[in-house]
Amino acid sequence: MPRVLLLGGTTEASRLAQALADAQVDAIFSYAGRTESPLLQPLPVRVGGFGGVDGLRAWLQAQHISHVVDATHPFAVQMSCNAVAACAATGIPLLALERPAWQAQAGDHWQQVPDMESAVGALPDAAVRVFLAIGRQHLAPFLAQPQHWFLLRLVDASLELPPERGHIVLARGPFTEAGDTALLQQHRITHVVAKNSGGSGAEAKLSAARALGLPVILIDRPAIPLRPTVARVDEVLQWITGHHGNTGVATARGV
Ligand SMILES: NC(=O)c1ccc[n+]([C@@H]2O[C@H](COP(=O)([O-])OP(=O)(O)OC[C@H]3O[C@@H](n4cnc5c(N)ncnc54)[C@H](OP(=O)(O)O)[C@@H]3O)[C@@H](O)[C@H]2O)c1
């Protein structure tokens, strides 16, 4: 019988957790433990890092895991690399559930950049009002630019900004184009900075920027080694239950 480790922290992971629970698949859901109030899951949940590749390898063996599904965020590169290495070392099959990246449409004013550092460099020298939609981990190099004003949207109240430097909105997606358009207008935003996360829940800010004709600095996904990847929950279920032998196209991002 399969016993699955589901590496979570995304909408797709929560959808897969529900599908696994509905199919009565023996599975454990893993959170990194970054947020104060993570969504409840219909599966047994563990929280916190495994302790690098060695820790993950030992955990997989101790828990008799037969399948690993990496449904972490496309920017959770360390966890994804660790999963590739630990699965290779143990021989446990790995499948990534990954949403396709966003593609520019007519009317978009995107500047695509390879990393955070380039995104900081892509902002104008003159003072601008930025919707900085990158989560909370990489804010420091942006906030070190004293001339700019920043609108942040976070899940937890884990940070404070003086009003002359910016404003923090506490919210959890999915977001709507109408809501994000109003947000950008209310704060007189001139530039949007975002990660190319893909998916529908966070796309609204890009639609809003398009509607308002605003420039977007879009950060490319980081490189991850070769691993089989699918985009849909039902493909993961087929892989686990063994009805289709060759699920997943082996892909590597940028390596
Ligand atoms: N990065 C983003 O933009 C983003 C956005 C939305 C949600 N998330 C979610 O937030 C979590 C952390 O993201 P991150 O970018 O900080 O990851 P990361 O940099 O790739 O991971 C750093 C370390 O955190 C631990 N970790 C990460 N995901 C884990 C998981 N699902 N279960 C157990 N341990 C985990 C691992 O610690 P050990 O080495 O000790 O095992 C990993 O080496 C992920 O689960 C991701 O899906 C991330």
Ligand as a Chemical Component Dictionary entry (heavy atoms), coordinates in Angstrom:
data_LIG
# 
_chem_comp.id                   LIG 
_chem_comp.type                 NON-POLYMER 
_chem_comp.pdbx_formal_charge   0 
_chem_comp.three_letter_code    LIG 
# 
loop_
_chem_comp_atom.comp_id 
_chem_comp_atom.atom_id 
_chem_comp_atom.alt_atom_id 
_chem_comp_atom.type_symbol 
_chem_comp_atom.charge 
_chem_comp_atom.model_Cartn_x 
_chem_comp_atom.model_Cartn_y 
_chem_comp_atom.model_Cartn_z 
_chem_comp_atom.pdbx_ordinal 
LIG N1  N1  N 0  8.927  30.838 -1.177 1  
LIG C1  C1  C 0  7.722  31.323 -1.439 2  
LIG O1  O1  O 0  7.563  32.289 -2.187 3  
LIG C2  C2  C 0  6.505  30.671 -0.855 4  
LIG C3  C3  C 0  5.243  31.195 -1.129 5  
LIG C4  C4  C 0  4.112  30.567 -0.625 6  
LIG C5  C5  C 0  4.250  29.445 0.161  7  
LIG N2  N2  N 1  5.498  28.953 0.420  8  
LIG C6  C6  C 0  5.610  27.730 1.251  9  
LIG O2  O2  O 0  6.309  28.082 2.406  10 
LIG C7  C7  C 0  7.192  27.028 2.790  11 
LIG C8  C8  C 0  8.579  27.577 2.970  12 
LIG O3  O3  O 0  9.008  28.160 1.757  13 
LIG P1  P1  P 0  10.522 28.603 1.604  14 
LIG O4  O4  O 0  10.644 29.358 0.331  15 
LIG O5  O5  O -1 11.007 29.184 2.882  16 
LIG O6  O6  O 0  11.205 27.169 1.416  17 
LIG P2  P2  P 0  12.739 26.793 1.166  18 
LIG O7  O7  O 0  13.588 28.005 1.247  19 
LIG O8  O8  O 0  12.800 25.955 -0.043 20 
LIG O9  O9  O 0  13.010 25.830 2.388  21 
LIG C9  C9  C 0  13.900 26.132 3.450  22 
LIG C10 C10 C 0  13.788 25.005 4.438  23 
LIG O10 O10 O 0  12.495 25.018 5.066  24 
LIG C11 C11 C 0  12.062 23.676 5.270  25 
LIG N3  N3  N 0  10.855 23.440 4.491  26 
LIG C12 C12 C 0  10.397 24.107 3.410  27 
LIG N4  N4  N 0  9.227  23.622 2.995  28 
LIG C13 C13 C 0  8.920  22.622 3.843  29 
LIG C14 C14 C 0  7.829  21.744 3.965  30 
LIG N5  N5  N 0  6.754  21.814 3.133  31 
LIG N6  N6  N 0  7.847  20.822 4.961  32 
LIG C15 C15 C 0  8.894  20.770 5.821  33 
LIG N7  N7  N 0  9.951  21.587 5.771  34 
LIG C16 C16 C 0  9.962  22.502 4.800  35 
LIG C17 C17 C 0  13.217 22.801 4.864  36 
LIG O11 O11 O 0  14.029 22.672 6.007  37 
LIG P3  P3  P 0  15.008 21.413 6.232  38 
LIG O12 O12 O 0  16.169 21.609 5.310  39 
LIG O13 O13 O 0  15.363 21.500 7.673  40 
LIG O14 O14 O 0  14.214 20.174 5.894  41 
LIG C18 C18 C 0  13.897 23.637 3.813  42 
LIG O15 O15 O 0  15.245 23.286 3.574  43 
LIG C19 C19 C 0  7.124  25.973 1.686  44 
LIG O16 O16 O 0  6.408  24.888 2.202  45 
LIG C20 C20 C 0  6.413  26.649 0.543  46 
LIG O17 O17 O 0  5.561  25.772 -0.154 47 
LIG C21 C21 C 0  6.616  29.544 -0.057 48 
# 
loop_
_chem_comp_bond.comp_id 
_chem_comp_bond.atom_id_1 
_chem_comp_bond.atom_id_2 
_chem_comp_bond.value_order 
_chem_comp_bond.pdbx_ordinal 
LIG N1  C1  SING 1  
LIG C1  O1  DOUB 2  
LIG C1  C2  SING 3  
LIG C2  C3  SING 4  
LIG C2  C21 DOUB 5  
LIG C3  C4  DOUB 6  
LIG C4  C5  SING 7  
LIG C5  N2  DOUB 8  
LIG N2  C6  SING 9  
LIG N2  C21 SING 10 
LIG C6  O2  SING 11 
LIG C6  C20 SING 12 
LIG O2  C7  SING 13 
LIG C7  C8  SING 14 
LIG C7  C19 SING 15 
LIG C8  O3  SING 16 
LIG O3  P1  SING 17 
LIG P1  O4  DOUB 18 
LIG P1  O5  SING 19 
LIG P1  O6  SING 20 
LIG O6  P2  SING 21 
LIG P2  O7  DOUB 22 
LIG P2  O8  SING 23 
LIG P2  O9  SING 24 
LIG O9  C9  SING 25 
LIG C9  C10 SING 26 
LIG C10 O10 SING 27 
LIG C10 C18 SING 28 
LIG O10 C11 SING 29 
LIG C11 N3  SING 30 
LIG C11 C17 SING 31 
LIG N3  C12 SING 32 
LIG N3  C16 SING 33 
LIG C12 N4  DOUB 34 
LIG N4  C13 SING 35 
LIG C13 C14 SING 36 
LIG C13 C16 DOUB 37 
LIG C14 N5  SING 38 
LIG C14 N6  DOUB 39 
LIG N6  C15 SING 40 
LIG C15 N7  DOUB 41 
LIG N7  C16 SING 42 
LIG C17 O11 SING 43 
LIG C17 C18 SING 44 
LIG O11 P3  SING 45 
LIG P3  O12 DOUB 46 
LIG P3  O13 SING 47 
LIG P3  O14 SING 48 
LIG C18 O15 SING 49 
LIG C19 O16 SING 50 
LIG C19 C20 SING 51 
LIG C20 O17 SING 52 
# 
